[in-house]
Amino acid sequence: MILKFELLVKVAAVLLVGWCLFRVTAPGRRKRFFPLLLLACIVGTLIGWYTCSLLPNMTEPITITAEGTQNEGASYHQIAVSGFSCDGVELPAVGTTEGLWRTESDGLWWVEQGDSRWIEGMTQSVSFQIPVGWERYVLFHAGPDYGIASVAFAGEVYQADTYAPEPDTIVLRLPETPSLVLLQNSLLRCALFAVLAALCTALPYGCVLIVTDNGASSLQDKLHKYRFLFEELVHRDFTKKYKRTALGMAWSVLLPLLQLLVLYVVFSAIFASDIPHYVTYLFSGQLAYNYFVEATNQGMSALLENAPIFTKVNLPKYLFVFSKNISSLISFLLTLIVFFIFCWLDQITFSWKFILLLYPIVCLVLFNIGFGMILSALNVFFRDTQYLYSIFTTILMWCSAIFFSVDQFSPTAQKNFLLNPVYVYIRYFRMITIEGTVPSIGYHLWAFGYAILAVVVGFAIYKKYNHRFLYYV
């Protein structure tokens, strides 16, 4: 009954989000954007459902005590908890909240003092937190040398005799969780699902609404209209970087290689022994980080550098940020070719999974465009942005695990690295190239979410302050 209620609430939440977005769409554009809205609702539902499946349930405390007694037929009175079963899902006996028993690969063990397996500080009882549910069991190892244990749960005490003539498993069933608690647990999951579904539906759909005008023309129409100007801006921005240099465009490849050489010489003695394929590891981090820094630094100055143009001619100001990012993208793609050569020299196995590198590249391009728009707007109103940003990128370099591994940190600290979008894209590159594994769906969502969020915020700022830029440049 509660599962049906939870399903009904989730479906209602998705329909409500879809209806609200449909209502905020201009009447003349609803038919045109309805397929996109439907697709956004499906994506939001899948993301919300997947994330909720990872959400831990509410828990209840349980205490297991070794009585120190045994069945008449038993030869010893050790106790071993192999785990728990909750609604068909088996959980290991780990994460005690109180007490200490010996940890083995197949569970937790209690033995009396004097046994060779006894450890300092071992207690008679251990406590756990187990998820709420309908059918829950405590799983004990059983055999001729196992004794009697008591289980305190929900105000009741149950006894489990784990003696058996042959090695076996003893199962002790626990009472069901009260329906009110299960309902509360379902409501919490429904609330999280509703928030995630709303965000993941509204972000991509809202992005399209923001980047399009209130009239009939869209971003694509404007890019087509100003295609010649855009191409000239890209050509100017790319050639301007290497004007009057002896090596010219070769610097776009040579500079990252020289930086790679410096970093390798400095850090190889410290980290290379612990990190396989350290050259590729270092190059992949530097590749994504340098592209981000170059694209956003150039995007930050886009409006101020092109003020003489847009103060005299009315045209979309985001074209200047786009052109800066495309010129940086060209340099990035040239360096990417060299990166693949290094992968080959480092004996990296090439496979079809390398095609998936298109995903983080596209996400990084979108993220750089959105972040560049935010920085360019801030730099117009607050000129100190460029100096503060240089400090920020220095800190970001050390927080992106470019030349070290996050494995040396605690699990909680490793998860905190995911709050850094640049690290997410760097990690994606390394998982494909070095580890040869495809990132999880959740990891894809992290990469996509950062990109869409940056684009939505960037376009929202441009749309709001479009006319005010003229008074501050």
Secondary structure in CASP SS format (residue, H / E / C, confidence):
PFRMAT SS
TARGET T0000
AUTHOR 0000-0000-0000
METHOD secondary structure of the structure
MODEL  1
M C 1.00
I H 1.00
L H 1.00
K H 1.00
F H 1.00
E H 1.00
L H 1.00
L H 1.00
V H 1.00
K H 1.00
V H 1.00
A H 1.00
A H 1.00
V H 1.00
L H 1.00
L H 1.00
V H 1.00
G H 1.00
W H 1.00
C H 1.00
L H 1.00
F H 1.00
R H 1.00
V H 1.00
T C 1.00
A C 1.00
P H 1.00
G H 1.00
R H 1.00
R H 1.00
K H 1.00
R H 1.00
F H 1.00
F H 1.00
P H 1.00
L H 1.00
L H 1.00
L H 1.00
L H 1.00
A H 1.00
C H 1.00
I H 1.00
V H 1.00
G H 1.00
T H 1.00
L H 1.00
I H 1.00
G H 1.00
W H 1.00
Y H 1.00
T H 1.00
C H 1.00
S H 1.00
L H 1.00
L C 1.00
P C 1.00
N C 1.00
M C 1.00
T E 1.00
E E 1.00
P E 1.00
I E 1.00
T E 1.00
I E 1.00
T E 1.00
A E 1.00
E C 1.00
G C 1.00
T C 1.00
Q C 1.00
N C 1.00
E C 1.00
G C 1.00
A C 1.00
S C 1.00
Y C 1.00
H C 1.00
Q E 1.00
I E 1.00
A E 1.00
V E 1.00
S E 1.00
G E 1.00
F E 1.00
S E 1.00
C E 1.00
D C 1.00
G C 1.00
V E 1.00
E E 1.00
L E 1.00
P E 1.00
A C 1.00
V C 1.00
G C 1.00
T C 1.00
T C 1.00
E E 1.00
G C 1.00
L C 1.00
W C 1.00
R E 1.00
T E 1.00
E E 1.00
S C 1.00
D C 1.00
G E 1.00
L E 1.00
W E 1.00
W E 1.00
V C 1.00
E C 1.00
Q C 1.00
G C 1.00
D C 1.00
S C 1.00
R C 1.00
W C 1.00
I C 1.00
E C 1.00
G C 1.00
M C 1.00
T C 1.00
Q C 1.00
S E 1.00
V E 1.00
S E 1.00
F E 1.00
Q E 1.00
I E 1.00
P E 1.00
V C 1.00
G C 1.00
W C 1.00
E C 1.00
R E 1.00
Y E 1.00
V E 1.00
L E 1.00
F E 1.00
H E 1.00
A E 1.00
G E 1.00
P C 1.00
D C 1.00
Y E 1.00
G C 1.00
I E 1.00
A E 1.00
S E 1.00
V E 1.00
A E 1.00
F E 1.00
A C 1.00
G C 1.00
E E 1.00
V E 1.00
Y E 1.00
Q E 1.00
A E 1.00
D E 1.00
T C 1.00
Y E 1.00
A C 1.00
P C 1.00
E C 1.00
P C 1.00
D E 1.00
T E 1.00
I E 1.00
V E 1.00
L E 1.00
R E 1.00
L E 1.00
P C 1.00
E C 1.00
T C 1.00
P C 1.00
S H 1.00
L H 1.00
V H 1.00
L H 1.00
L H 1.00
Q H 1.00
N H 1.00
S H 1.00
L H 1.00
L H 1.00
R H 1.00
C H 1.00
A H 1.00
L H 1.00
F H 1.00
A H 1.00
V H 1.00
L H 1.00
A H 1.00
A H 1.00
L H 1.00
C H 1.00
T H 1.00
A H 1.00
L H 1.00
P H 1.00
Y H 1.00
G H 1.00
C H 1.00
V H 1.00
L H 1.00
I H 1.00
V H 1.00
T C 1.00
D C 1.00
N C 1.00
G C 1.00
A C 1.00
S C 1.00
S C 1.00
L H 1.00
Q H 1.00
D H 1.00
K H 1.00
L H 1.00
H H 1.00
K H 1.00
Y C 1.00
R H 1.00
F H 1.00
L H 1.00
F H 1.00
E H 1.00
E H 1.00
L H 1.00
V H 1.00
H H 1.00
R H 1.00
D H 1.00
F H 1.00
T H 1.00
K H 1.00
K C 1.00
Y C 1.00
K C 1.00
R C 1.00
T C 1.00
A C 1.00
L C 1.00
G H 1.00
M H 1.00
A H 1.00
W H 1.00
S H 1.00
V H 1.00
L H 1.00
L H 1.00
P H 1.00
L H 1.00
L H 1.00
Q H 1.00
L H 1.00
L H 1.00
V H 1.00
L H 1.00
Y H 1.00
V H 1.00
V H 1.00
F H 1.00
S H 1.00
A H 1.00
I H 1.00
F H 1.00
A C 1.00
S C 1.00
D C 1.00
I C 1.00
P C 1.00
H C 1.00
Y H 1.00
V H 1.00
T H 1.00
Y H 1.00
L H 1.00
F H 1.00
S H 1.00
G H 1.00
Q H 1.00
L H 1.00
A H 1.00
Y H 1.00
N H 1.00
Y H 1.00
F H 1.00
V H 1.00
E H 1.00
A H 1.00
T H 1.00
N H 1.00
Q H 1.00
G H 1.00
M H 1.00
S C 1.00
A H 1.00
L H 1.00
L H 1.00
E H 1.00
N C 1.00
A H 1.00
P H 1.00
I H 1.00
F H 1.00
T C 1.00
K C 1.00
V C 1.00
N C 1.00
L C 1.00
P C 1.00
K C 1.00
Y H 1.00
L H 1.00
F H 1.00
V H 1.00
F H 1.00
S H 1.00
K H 1.00
N H 1.00
I H 1.00
S H 1.00
S H 1.00
L H 1.00
I H 1.00
S H 1.00
F H 1.00
L H 1.00
L H 1.00
T H 1.00
L H 1.00
I H 1.00
V H 1.00
F H 1.00
F H 1.00
I H 1.00
F H 1.00
C H 1.00
W H 1.00
L H 1.00
D C 1.00
Q C 1.00
I C 1.00
T C 1.00
F C 1.00
S C 1.00
W H 1.00
K H 1.00
F H 1.00
I H 1.00
L H 1.00
L H 1.00
L H 1.00
Y H 1.00
P H 1.00
I H 1.00
V H 1.00
C H 1.00
L H 1.00
V H 1.00
L H 1.00
F H 1.00
N H 1.00
I H 1.00
G H 1.00
F H 1.00
G H 1.00
M H 1.00
I H 1.00
L H 1.00
S H 1.00
A H 1.00
L H 1.00
N H 1.00
V H 1.00
F H 1.00
F C 1.00
R C 1.00
D C 1.00
T H 1.00
Q H 1.00
Y H 1.00
L H 1.00
Y H 1.00
S H 1.00
I H 1.00
F H 1.00
T H 1.00
T H 1.00
I H 1.00
L H 1.00
M H 1.00
W H 1.00
C C 1.00
S C 1.00
A C 1.00
I C 1.00
F C 1.00
F C 1.00
S C 1.00
V H 1.00
D H 1.00
Q H 1.00
F C 1.00
S C 1.00
P H 1.00
T H 1.00
A H 1.00
Q H 1.00
K H 1.00
N H 1.00
F H 1.00
L H 1.00
L H 1.00
N C 1.00
P H 1.00
V H 1.00
Y H 1.00
V H 1.00
Y H 1.00
I H 1.00
R H 1.00
Y H 1.00
F H 1.00
R H 1.00
M H 1.00
I H 1.00
T H 1.00
I C 1.00
E C 1.00
G C 1.00
T C 1.00
V C 1.00
P C 1.00
S C 1.00
I H 1.00
G H 1.00
Y H 1.00
H H 1.00
L H 1.00
W H 1.00
A H 1.00
F H 1.00
G H 1.00
Y H 1.00
A H 1.00
I H 1.00
L H 1.00
A H 1.00
V H 1.00
V H 1.00
V H 1.00
G H 1.00
F H 1.00
A H 1.00
I H 1.00
Y H 1.00
K H 1.00
K H 1.00
Y H 1.00
N C 1.00
H C 1.00
R C 1.00
F H 1.00
L H 1.00
Y H 1.00
Y H 1.00
V C 1.00
END
